Amino acid sequence: MDKNLFEKKQDELQALLVVKHDFEIDGVKQTVWALKASDLQAMADRLGLTNTFGSSTRITEGWKYTFHEADADYEVKVIMKWHSPDSGALDTSVSKYVYTAQLEIDAIDKATGIKTIRFLRADYSNGIVRWVRNNSQKWAHIPVIMDTKTPPSPSEGEDRCGPTDNEEDGADPEPGLRFLGNNSEMTTQEKGVVHMTGIFNDLLDKAYSFFEGKPDTECSEDEIKEVVEKFQELASLNNVTHYEISLFEQLATILFCFNRQDAIAEITIANSDLKDIFDEIEADFSEE
């Protein structure tokens, strides 16, 4: 089966990872998966993107680029950002000591209207490269090699994790996909596509803002009650549709972002697919 746009973007970004030996973090030299600033910048330049990063007293230098694409199944927003060490990060955080990057994909399923958010996690020591829901996981802040702007060939001590993007500067995006403009809203230009509204999309965005340390985005008790009631309804089903699976994942993610998973602790999940999804989300948010 051909991969959809969501999967293709995951593969494309994951392929930028390189293995870097003797990378020093807080005085310790270790082997890590890393990203080259030149590779990230080359992608941004090719798409004609504008840096929208805002520096602060904690983070003095950074880059943030956003672009949108769509295919028959998904509307995707990709966020690439990397920045100088964060003086306010925890002592256990990689981002306190070195330049780090975060790669994020926000995808709206056209069939359901439901949004999904993923962050790349690259933990070399445990052999893990996968897309997770928890952007605070240690290796979701990926070390960055601050090299030249023009991407060099892999040098000694750096091994590619996957194929590189060989498109020339100025080339159109992948055939069949349409770039929707710099920092545009997530919307398709295709005609005749019926969009269903994922009723918890706004709350998912709010949940991630809260999870990222913005207390003014705390949810109300009425919002939590609505999420729990819908979660319980879906958890009781033996057979589920694609829409119900996507909505269940979104609801569980919202509860974990708000740290309100206690509200569903006593709810039994009848369907094995939903149970697997819940266990994966729980693992995402329990790992450091």
C-alpha positions as semicolon CSV with decimal commas, in nm:
position;residue;x (nm);y (nm);z (nm)
1;M;0,000;0,000;0,000
2;D;0,129;0,347;-0,090
3;K;0,210;0,569;0,204
4;N;-0,006;0,870;0,274
5;L;0,132;1,221;0,317
6;F;0,150;1,193;0,697
7;E;0,374;0,886;0,667
8;K;0,580;1,035;0,386
9;K;0,659;1,348;0,588
10;Q;0,762;1,133;0,883
11;D;1,000;0,937;0,661
12;E;1,138;1,251;0,497
13;L;1,222;1,421;0,826
14;Q;1,348;1,105;0,994
15;A;1,589;1,053;0,703
16;L;1,769;1,374;0,804
17;L;1,907;1,204;1,116
18;V;2,279;1,125;1,122
19;V;2,484;0,927;1,371
20;K;2,733;1,156;1,546
21;H;3,015;1,007;1,752
22;D;3,186;1,185;2,043
23;F;2,913;1,447;2,072
24;E;2,965;1,626;2,404
25;I;2,664;1,691;2,630
26;D;2,734;1,838;2,974
27;G;3,096;1,725;2,957
28;V;3,014;1,369;2,850
29;K;3,111;1,251;2,501
30;Q;2,860;1,006;2,359
31;T;2,718;0,871;2,035
32;V;2,385;1,033;1,944
33;W;2,144;1,068;1,661
34;A;2,168;1,430;1,553
35;L;2,041;1,673;1,291
36;K;2,255;1,902;1,080
37;A;2,152;2,267;1,084
38;S;2,257;2,284;0,718
39;D;2,012;2,009;0,620
40;L;1,724;2,177;0,802
41;Q;1,812;2,515;0,655
42;A;1,841;2,369;0,305
43;M;1,485;2,235;0,329
44;A;1,358;2,572;0,452
45;D;1,542;2,758;0,175
46;R;1,413;2,523;-0,094
47;L;1,055;2,591;0,014
48;G;1,113;2,964;0,049
49;L;1,022;2,974;0,418
50;T;1,069;3,263;0,660
51;N;1,228;3,225;1,003
52;T;0,967;3,308;1,268
53;F;1,164;3,216;1,580
54;G;1,144;3,464;1,867
55;S;1,452;3,481;2,088
56;S;1,434;3,531;2,465
57;T;1,662;3,579;2,762
58;R;1,671;3,200;2,800
59;I;1,725;3,120;2,431
60;T;1,927;3,379;2,244
61;E;1,934;3,230;1,893
62;G;1,696;3,011;1,697
63;W;1,518;2,919;1,376
64;K;1,157;2,812;1,322
65;Y;1,002;2,722;0,989
66;T;0,651;2,605;0,907
67;F;0,509;2,466;0,585
68;H;0,188;2,298;0,471
69;E;0,107;2,027;0,220
70;A;-0,200;1,821;0,131
71;D;-0,289;1,501;-0,049
72;A;-0,609;1,302;-0,087
73;D;-0,605;1,184;0,275
74;Y;-0,430;1,444;0,490
75;E;-0,358;1,810;0,540
76;V;-0,018;1,835;0,706
77;K;0,164;2,115;0,884
78;V;0,536;2,059;0,946
79;I;0,723;2,263;1,206
80;M;1,103;2,256;1,214
81;K;1,276;2,450;1,487
82;W;1,624;2,450;1,638
83;H;1,789;2,684;1,882
84;S;2,081;2,762;2,110
85;P;2,100;2,610;2,459
86;D;1,807;2,691;2,688
87;S;1,946;2,832;3,013
88;G;1,615;2,766;3,188
89;A;1,585;2,399;3,094
90;L;1,610;2,124;3,352
91;D;1,958;1,993;3,436
92;T;1,856;1,656;3,285
93;S;1,752;1,815;2,955
94;V;1,975;1,789;2,650
95;S;1,859;2,136;2,544
96;K;2,027;2,299;2,842
97;Y;2,375;2,219;2,711
98;V;2,374;2,209;2,330
99;Y;2,183;2,333;2,028
100;T;1,875;2,113;1,985
101;A;1,593;2,073;1,733
102;Q;1,233;1,962;1,748
103;L;1,047;1,826;1,447
104;E;0,668;1,834;1,469
105;I;0,397;1,715;1,231
106;D;0,034;1,823;1,275
107;A;-0,197;1,623;1,048
108;I;-0,569;1,653;0,984
109;D;-0,735;1,338;0,852
110;K;-0,967;1,457;0,573
111;A;-1,207;1,167;0,624
112;T;-1,267;1,248;0,991
113;G;-1,151;1,607;1,042
114;I;-0,951;1,493;1,345
115;K;-0,607;1,635;1,418
116;T;-0,305;1,426;1,520
117;I;0,025;1,569;1,648
118;R;0,360;1,388;1,649
119;F;0,718;1,471;1,751
120;L;1,030;1,284;1,640
121;R;1,214;1,098;1,915
122;A;1,567;0,975;1,840
123;D;1,728;0,787;2,130
124;Y;2,048;0,629;2,003
125;S;2,145;0,453;2,328
126;N;1,818;0,256;2,331
127;G;1,793;0,213;1,956
128;I;1,469;0,412;1,931
129;V;1,360;0,634;1,643
130;R;0,987;0,689;1,642
131;W;0,719;0,957;1,639
132;V;0,569;1,025;1,981
133;R;0,300;1,247;2,133
134;N;0,513;1,377;2,420
135;N;0,736;1,665;2,308
136;S;0,903;1,679;2,650
137;Q;1,070;1,342;2,612
138;K;1,447;1,379;2,644
139;W;1,536;1,270;2,292
140;A;1,253;1,465;2,129
141;H;1,502;1,752;2,171
142;I;1,751;1,626;1,915
143;P;2,114;1,746;1,926
144;V;2,206;1,975;1,636
145;I;2,535;1,988;1,447
146;M;2,591;2,357;1,374
147;D;2,769;2,317;1,041
148;T;2,786;2,528;0,725
149;K;2,473;2,647;0,548
150;T;2,541;2,434;0,240
151;P;2,493;2,068;0,336
152;P;2,826;1,883;0,301
153;S;2,859;1,517;0,222
154;P;2,852;1,294;0,532
155;S;3,193;1,334;0,693
156;E;3,397;1,086;0,892
157;G;3,219;1,002;1,215
158;E;2,874;1,071;1,071
159;D;2,660;0,798;0,912
160;R;2,329;0,868;0,747
161;C;2,023;0,721;0,917
162;G;1,833;0,722;0,589
163;P;1,831;0,859;0,234
164;T;1,878;1,231;0,183
165;D;1,657;1,465;-0,017
166;N;1,830;1,505;-0,353
167;E;1,598;1,769;-0,498
168;E;1,775;2,077;-0,627
169;D;1,712;2,417;-0,470
170;G;1,396;2,571;-0,606
171;A;1,249;2,237;-0,713
172;D;0,881;2,173;-0,666
173;P;0,776;1,956;-0,372
174;E;0,712;1,587;-0,426
175;P;0,496;1,518;-0,734
176;G;0,128;1,497;-0,651
177;L;0,162;1,721;-0,345
178;R;0,097;2,092;-0,339
179;F;0,279;2,337;-0,117
180;L;0,014;2,571;0,020
181;G;0,225;2,879;0,086
182;N;0,451;3,020;0,353
183;N;0,298;3,004;0,700
184;S;-0,050;2,967;0,553
185;E;-0,341;2,824;0,742
186;M;-0,394;2,448;0,729
187;T;-0,647;2,431;0,450
188;T;-0,675;2,247;0,121
189;Q;-0,727;2,410;-0,217
190;E;-0,896;2,103;-0,361
191;K;-1,260;2,139;-0,461
192;G;-1,534;1,901;-0,365
193;V;-1,370;1,780;-0,044
194;V;-1,615;1,754;0,242
195;H;-1,458;1,844;0,577
196;M;-1,601;1,702;0,896
197;T;-1,519;1,898;1,210
198;G;-1,314;1,720;1,473
199;I;-1,483;1,871;1,776
200;F;-1,179;1,832;2,000
201;N;-0,915;1,981;1,767
202;D;-0,912;2,317;1,946
203;L;-0,893;2,147;2,283
204;L;-0,599;1,936;2,162
205;D;-0,410;2,253;2,068
206;K;-0,502;2,401;2,406
207;A;-0,383;2,085;2,581
208;Y;-0,042;2,099;2,415
209;S;-0,005;2,468;2,503
210;F;-0,075;2,381;2,866
211;F;0,166;2,087;2,850
212;E;0,435;2,320;2,715
213;G;0,407;2,537;3,025
214;K;0,135;2,792;2,950
215;P;-0,092;2,775;3,258
216;D;-0,346;3,018;3,114
217;T;-0,451;2,742;2,873
218;E;-0,579;2,514;3,152
219;C;-0,904;2,341;3,062
220;S;-1,234;2,383;3,241
221;E;-1,405;2,108;3,437
222;D;-1,685;2,109;3,179
223;E;-1,429;2,041;2,906
224;I;-1,276;1,753;3,101
225;K;-1,622;1,613;3,171
226;E;-1,706;1,616;2,800
227;V;-1,377;1,445;2,712
228;V;-1,423;1,177;2,979
229;E;-1,783;1,106;2,875
230;K;-1,684;1,064;2,512
231;F;-1,382;0,854;2,611
232;Q;-1,606;0,624;2,818
233;E;-1,851;0,592;2,530
234;L;-1,576;0,483;2,290
235;A;-1,410;0,258;2,548
236;S;-1,731;0,057;2,577
237;L;-1,736;-0,034;2,208
238;N;-1,630;-0,378;2,090
239;N;-1,611;-0,280;1,724
240;V;-1,478;0,060;1,620
241;T;-1,455;0,264;1,301
242;H;-1,154;0,457;1,174
243;Y;-1,319;0,777;1,299
244;E;-1,371;0,632;1,647
245;I;-1,010;0,511;1,666
246;S;-0,878;0,856;1,570
247;L;-1,108;1,032;1,814
248;F;-1,015;0,795;2,096
249;E;-0,645;0,867;2,044
250;Q;-0,713;1,240;2,047
251;L;-0,917;1,222;2,369
252;A;-0,655;1,017;2,552
253;T;-0,379;1,254;2,440
254;I;-0,575;1,554;2,568
255;L;-0,619;1,395;2,910
256;F;-0,250;1,310;2,941
257;C;-0,144;1,660;2,831
258;F;-0,364;1,809;3,102
259;N;-0,243;1,542;3,349
260;R;-0,602;1,431;3,405
261;Q;-0,562;1,064;3,322
262;D;-0,686;0,990;3,675
263;A;-1,034;1,078;3,549
264;I;-1,039;0,764;3,331
265;A;-0,844;0,530;3,560
266;E;-1,149;0,314;3,635
267;I;-1,274;0,289;3,278
268;T;-1,232;-0,049;3,107
269;I;-1,140;-0,043;2,738
270;A;-1,325;-0,319;2,556
271;N;-1,161;-0,307;2,213
272;S;-0,806;-0,443;2,186
273;D;-0,701;-0,188;1,921
274;L;-0,810;0,098;2,145
275;K;-0,635;-0,062;2,440
276;D;-0,311;-0,083;2,239
277;I;-0,340;0,284;2,147
278;F;-0,402;0,382;2,508
279;D;-0,103;0,179;2,629
280;E;0,117;0,349;2,367
281;I;0,001;0,696;2,472
282;E;0,056;0,611;2,838
283;A;0,409;0,495;2,754
284;D;0,477;0,813;2,559
285;F;0,388;1,029;2,856
286;S;0,552;0,815;3,122
287;E;0,897;0,797;2,960
288;E;1,148;1,067;3,042
